């Protein structure tokens, strides 16, 4: 190997594996992996031996994140995806949604999940039935009538902050043979681990609290061993893989998840309490408020690692009968709280559901769900709580 061109291509590559261990998981960007013995390569392809052959089939960095997520959620396996919606799509397919199947889902679920079921899956012959998952009688009737393959809910709904009785929903769904997918993005395993209550799949947008710094786009599905192979085969075919760099960023974020969640929850409780007393605010949705319809349930289900109740970092509130122009002026007046389409970041972020997360719904659909034109969603960050409240106060009182 003497020519300059050849040396430029190969020099420094494929160095022997060192006998030391780095303190943090490295980023492994390679797409292809080599083996000295073809028998080893064949064994890895067949999954008889653990290893890597091609990034679409797995990667050491993404694998490290998957191991961590499965550990924290109490699952047997986790797979990571290029976005939270790719993860939700994968879970729905793995749970058996196909032509002729039916699904029961929360009426006030995340807008993109609603659209995925109502538009894409409907076009493929799947019938979706949307219910109020806090009304267990309505859920039971829908399950008995539809005999669905899947029930889909969120631990805390986006953006109305309704709390799902996950144990009860799992019992009702399993009684009719339906699998249960729980979107646990708002709670994270810090507050609730749905698999421990019998759920079949847990979905996360790791772009949110798990990443936590507004620099990761990704998703994850955590499940039991019975569903791992199907998820793996789907991922190989569809190729919606998380990149190693995104996985590395998510791993970094995961390390501070308990610290951040503790602050998110504490500050959100104070902010919600303050908003509930403000004359311009006509409604506050936060499970930690005694007036919240599912406060008792939330107190029972949502617990931090110390065993104490905690209610998450998300708040939504209504500015009375404000029309979109008035809401937008309020958002424009904010200085510390950022107007952005994400949540779960170290920064406080505010979003207008009518304009963003639930834009694809018709006004009639939003009204049926309960999303009015004056509703604002607030992701409370880890800034000083008094500073967050001061910024909200000046924006609310500017008129």
N, C-alpha and C positions, 0 to 999 in steps of 0.2 A: 504494500500500500504506500507507494512513493509519490504518485502524482498529486499535485496541489488540489485538483478538483476532487479527487477521491478522498484525500485527507480532510478537506473542508466538509465533506458530507459525513464522514465516520469518526473523525477524531473526537475523543472525549465521550463517546456514546457507549452504552451497554457496559458500564464499569461493573466490576464484581460487587455483589451485594455486601455491604459492610456488616460487621458484627457489633454495631452499636445501634441504639434506638433513639430517634429524635423525641424531644419532649412533646411536640405537637405533631398532629398528622400532616404530612407534606401534601402539596398539590401534585397529583399525578396526571399530567395532561395527555399522556400517550394514548393513542387510539388502538394500537396493536401491541400484543405481547408475544414474546418469543420463548420457545422451549428447546432445550438441547435434544430431548428425546421426543419423537413423534407420539409415542405412547402416552406421554404426559399431556401433550396438547389434546389428544383424542379424549383422554379422561376428563379434562377440564370442559371440553365441548359438551360431553354427555352429563356433566355435573356429578360424575362419580368422584371427582377430586376437586377441592376448592382451588380457585385460581382465576386468572383473567386472560381472555383471548382477544376481545374486541370491546371497545368502550360501550357500545349499545347493549352488550351482555353483562356489563358490570365494570366497576372501576374502584381501585383501593380507597380513594378519597370519599366517593359517594357511599361506599360500603361502610366506612367508619361512621358516617352520619346515620346511616340506616341502623347500625348496631346501637348507637346511642339513643335514637328515637324509640326503637323497640324496647330498650331497657327502661326508659322513663315512662312509657305508656303501659308496660307490663304485657307486651305482645310477644309473639313468637318470631315475627318477621316484620320488616318494613321495607318498602321500596320508595324511591324518591323520583320526582318528576320535574319537568321544566316549569310548571306553574301549579298553583292550587287547583285551578280548573282542570288541568290535565290529570291531576290526582283524583278529583271527583269523577271525571269521565271514566278513568280506569277502574275505580271502585264499583261504579254502576255496571260496567261491562262484566266485571268479575263476579258480581252478585247475580248475574243472569238476565239483565235487561236485553231483550232482543225482540224482534217482530212478534207481535201477539201478546207480549208480556204487559203487565200493569205495574205501576209504582204509586205508592202513597207518599206524599211529601208535605213538609210544613208549608203552609200558605204564605208565611212571611219570611221564607228563606232568602238567602242572598240572591240578588237580582240575576246574576249570571247563572246560578244553579237553576233558578226558575226558568230562564230562557233556554238552557240546555235541555231541560225536560220537556218544556212546552213547545219548543221549536224543533231542535235537532232530533231528539228521540221520537217525537211525535211523527216527524217525517219518515222515520224508520219503522213505524208501526207500533210504537209503544204508547199506551194510554196512561196519562198522568192524572192523579186525583189529588188536589190540594186541600188540606184540612188545617184546622187550628189544633196543633199538637198539644196545646195546654188543656184542651177539652177531650179527656180520655174517652168519653162516650162517643163523641164524633169520630175519633180515631178508630174505635172498636167497630163502629158501624161501617166505616169505609173499608177496613180490613176484611170484615166478613163479606161485604158486598163484592169487592174487587178481587179478593184472593190474590194479592200482588206478589211479585217476586221479591220486592224490596220496599222497605220503609226508610225514608230519608229525613233526618232532622238535624238541628244544630243545638249544641249544648245551651248556648245563649244566642237568640236570633239576631240577625243583622237586617235592619237597624233598630228594631223595636225592643230589643233586650228582654224578650220573653224567655223564660227558663223551662227547658224540656225536662219532664220527669223520665229520665233515661231508663231507670230500672223498670218502671211500669210500661213504657213503650216497648221495650225489649220483650217483656212477658207477653204483651198483646200480639206483637208481630210474630214471635216464634210459635204462638199457639195456632196460627194459620199457615205456618211454614214459610214465612217471609224472613229474609235476612235484613239486618239493620245496619245502616251506614250513618255514622254520627260525625258531623263536621264540628270538630272541637277547637277550631282556630281561636275563638274568643277566650276559652278557658285555659288551654294548654294543659299538659299533664301536671302542672303546678297546682291546679285547682280541681281537676276531675280527670279520671282515667276510665273512659266508657267501656273498655274491654273488661274491666273488673266487674262491671254490671251486666255483662253478657252480650254487649254489642259485637257484631261480626267484623266491622271495618271502622277504623277511625281515620278521618281525613284532616289534614292540616294544610293551610297555606303557610308555608314556612317563610314566606315573604314578610309575615306579620310578626308576632311576638317572638317566635323562635329565632329568626334572623335579627330582628329588633332594631336595625340601624338604617333601614330604607336603602339597602344596597344588595339585596338578594331577591331574585324572582325564582320561586320554586314551590313544590308541593310534596306531600308524603301521604302514603297509605300505610297504616299499621294494622296488622291482622293476626289471625291464628294460622298455624301451620297448614290447616286444611285448604286455605285459599292462596297460599304463597305461590305454588307452581303456576296457577292460572294467571296471577298477576305478572309473574316473571315472563311467561310466554307472551302475554299481551305486550309487555314493554319491549321485548325483543322485536316484535312485529311492527309496532306503531312508532317506536323510536322517540318517545317523548321524554328522553332522559335528562336528568339534571346534570349540568356541567360540573366538572371537578372544582373549578374556582368558586362557583356558587355554593357547592357543598362545603368547601373549606370556610367560606364566610359564615355559613349557617352553623357550623361546628363552633366557630369562635363566638357567635352570638349565644349559642346554647349554654356556654359556660357561665354566663351572667344572667341567664333566665330567672333563677330564683330571686336574685337581688332586684332585678328590674320589675318583676311581677309584684314583689312586696311593695315597691314604691308606687307602681301603677294603681294597685288596689287601694292603698291608703289615700292617695291623692284623689282618685275618682270618688271615693266616699265623701270626702270633704267638698269637692266641687259639686257633686250632685246635691248634697245637703244645702249648699249655698244657692244653687240655681232654683231649688224648690221654693225658696223664700223670696225670689226676685219677682217684682210685680209684672215685668214684661214677659215672664216665662209662664205659660199656662199649663204645661205638663212636663214632667221629668221622668224618664224611664231609666231606672237603675235598680238592679235586684237588691242592693244593700239598703234601700229606703224601706221603712216599715210599710209604707203605702203601696209598694209594688205588689201586684196580684200574686206573684210567686215568691214573695220574700221568705216565707216559712220553708218552702221547698228548697230555695237557694241556700238557706242557712243549713239545711240538712245535707245537701249534696256537695256544695262548693266549699272545700276546706284546703287550706294551705298545708305544707309539710309539717307545720307545728300543731295541726289539728284544729286550728281556730278558723271560724268562718271568714271568708274573703269573697268578694263579689266581682272581681275583674276590673279592668281599666277602661271599659267603654261606657259612655253615657249618651243618651239622646234626649233632646228636649224640643218642645214646640214653642214657636214665637207667636202664639195666638193665631189670629186669622191672617197673618202676614202673607202677602203674595210674593212670588219669586223675586221681583225687583227689590223689595224691602229686605228679604233674607240675604240677597247678594250684597246689599249695602252693609249689612251687619258683618258679613264675612270679610268684606274689603277693609273694614275698620280695624280688624284684628291685627295686632303687631307681633306678639310673641307666638300665639297659636297660628300654625300654618294651615292654609287652605290647600289640601291635597287629597288624592284619591286612595291613599293607603291607610293603614292603622297599625297599632302595636309597636310603633317606633319609640325611640327615646324622646323624640320631639312630640309635642302635642299637635294633633292634626284634626282639622274639622272638615266635614264633607256635607254637601247638600244632596241627599239621596235622590230627589226629583231630577237633579241635573246629572248625577253620576251613577251610583251603584244600581239604582232602579230606573234609569232613564229608558231602558228598553220596554218597560211595562207601560201600558196605556194608562191614562188618567183614571179610567174606571177600575183597572186592575189594582192600581196603587190605592185607590179609595177602599176597595174591598179588603186589601191587606191591612189598611190603617195608616198608610203613609200619606200624611197631609202635606200641603204646600209649605207649611211653616216648620216642618220637621228638620232638625239639624242633628247630625251625628258627630260626637266628640270622642276622639281617642286621647285620653289623658296621658301625657308623657311623664318623664321623670324630673322635669324642672322643679324648682321650688313651688310648692302648692300655692302660696300666697301670690306669686307672680302670675300664675295661670288665672287665678280668680280676678286679679287686678285687670288683666287684659280683657277678660270676658266682661267685666264691669264697665270699662270705658267704652267698649264696643256697643253694649246694650244701652247705655245711658247717653250716647252721643246725640241722639235725636232730641 
